Amino acid sequence: MNQNLKILQAILLFVIVAAILGGCAAEKPNPLAVENLNGEPPKQESFSMQFDARGLINGVLQPENTLPYGRTYYPIRYSGDWRMIDAGPKSQWYTITCDEPGASVDVVATLSRVVFDFWDYEFYDNPGKVSFYIDGKPLGSFDLARAAAQDQKVLSYQVSTQKNTVATITMVLESGRVVISGYLFNFLDERYPY
């Protein structure tokens, strides 16, 4: 019985490691970002996590009872008149939209970089202009109504933190409308610090 348990544990470990390494390898040839903000990311990262657009809107968890993480430390926080869009019951994926100038999203976490994925501007009216900040430092403003890199339909902006501690990455809607499809969090390999 113990031998069978050890074999099962070994198989599960192999599957988990293969999935993690497969995900990291798949990211390399895929050009993720239209804009690299705050410098280049580190050469070594340990893993990535993909998030949809759910989060805390003005301090209230949205959509309710759907987060796999604790409400008090969830890393995505919105301020302003944001509206969730349910992609359907089978996908369990949410996007979010807003057309209120000054509305913002904060990503607060210890990570090496975060990628903001925006919906294709041809699919909605009045795509706007957004600005990015890290720990209050301005990184630039960008129009969402433009072609993406290598003819991609989803615009992506990658913000590197350039540090090993908690960072606050902020996006502010300056004008028009924004639709956020999701986020990709990338975490630093502690063996290769900044």
Secondary structure, DSSP 8 states (H G I E B T S, - for coil): -HHHHHHHHHHHHHHHHHHHHHHHHHHTTS---SEEESS---S-EEEEEEE-S-EEETTEEESTT--SS-GGG-SEEEESS-EEEE--TTT--EEEEE--TT-EEEEEE--SEEEEEE--GGGSSSB-EEEEEETTEEEEEEESSS--GGG-SSEEEEEE--SSS-EEEEEEEEESBEEEEEEEEEEE-TTS--
